[in-house]
Amino acid sequence: MASTDLPLFQALKSKMRWHQTRQSVLAENIANANTPGYVSRDVKTYSFEDHIGLQQSALTTKTTKVGHISGAVSGNLSTKVEKRDSFEITPNGNNVNLEEQMMKITQNQMDFQAATSLYTKGLGLIRTALSKSV
């Protein structure tokens, strides 16, 4: 197993992909700020529980008694783009608020940088542990 196949790194990669998708959707909202009738969109909120549901683990639980809970967890991590209602609508039917979109982009960028920082630090810790044990 490669070090980047660890569940922590898979979760961080999934989170970074979600942020990339969200950045594209938010940029599209800004690009259509003057398009009549355009409704702003956003990506469904990322949940690590959805990611955990997708994990295919080599370790499985076994139900030994009828009352035991099954260890199978099912989930579907799909990046769903949703139309969002806004409190502000222009006369041409467009509801894109540039200030709101820019704040979302800034927050998304900061969260993406936090995830990449965690990913980098995790790889550094593994490299340090491997170099000390050899």
N, C-alpha and C positions, 0 to 999 in steps of 0.2 A: 504494500500500500504506500503510495506516495504521500508525502507530508501534506500536500494541498488537498488530498482526498479526505482529510479528517473532517468530521461533522462541523466543527467550528468554522473552518475555512470555506466549506460548502455553503454554510449559512451566510457568511460575510459576502461571498461571491454573489449569492442570490440577492442579497440586500443591495449590493452595488449595481446589479443589473436592473433592479426595480428603480433605483434612483436615476439611472440613465434613461429608462423609459419615461419616467415622470418629467425629466428635464426636456425631453422631446415634446411631450404633450403641452407643457407650460410654454415652451418656445412657440408652438403652433398657436396657442391662445394669443400670445403677444403679436404674432405675425398677422392674425386675423382681427386685430383690435378695431379696425375700421370697416370690416366686412359687415354689411347690413344683415341682420338676422342671425349672426353667428352666436352660438351658445358656448360659453367657456366649458372646458372639460378638465377633469383631473383623474388621476389613477387611483384605483381602490387602495386603501391604506394597507401597507405591508404589515404582515403579521408573522412572527417567527413560528407561531403555532401551525400556520399553513405550511411553512417550510419543513417543520418537524414531521408533519404528516406525510411528506413525500419521501422521507428517508428510507432507504432500503438497507436495513442493518443485517449483518451476518448473525447477530444474536437475536434469537426469537424466544418468546416465552411459551411455556406449555401449560395448558389447562389440565390440572390433575384431578380437580373435583368439579362437579356441576356448577357450584356457586361461584367459582372463580371468574374473574373478568378476563376476557380475551386480550392478548397483547397486541393484536393487530390494530394499527391506527391508520385510518384512511384520510386523505386530504388532497386538495387540488390547489396548487399554487399557479394561478393564472393571473396575469397582469390585466386587470379589467379596467378599461377606460370608461368613466362615467360622466354624464353631463351634470354640471353643478348649477344650481340656482344661485343667483346673486341678488343682493339687495338693490343693486343699481342697474337700471336698464336704460339705454339711450333711446331717443325717438325712433331710430331705425331698427330697433329690436335687438341690438347687440348688447350683451351683458358683461363684456370683458372690462374689468377695472385694472388698469395698468399698474397702479400702486400695489394692489393686492397680488397680482401675478409676479411682480418683481420681489415682493417679500417672500412668496412661496419659492421662487427660484433661489433666493439667497439661503433660505432655510434648507432647501434640498441640497444645495452645494455644500453647506456646512456639514450636513448629515453624511453625505457621500465622502467627504474628507475624513470624517471621524471613522467611518467603516474602513477606508483604505489605510488609515493610520493603524487601526487595530489589526488589520491583515498583515501589514508590514512588520509591526512589533511582534506578532505571533510567529511569523517566519524567522525573525531575528532570534527569538527565544529558542526555537527548534535548532537553528544553526549553532547557537551557543552551546546548547545541550549536547549536540552531536560532536562538536569540536572538543569538548571537555572529556567525552567518554572514549575517544579514539586514542 
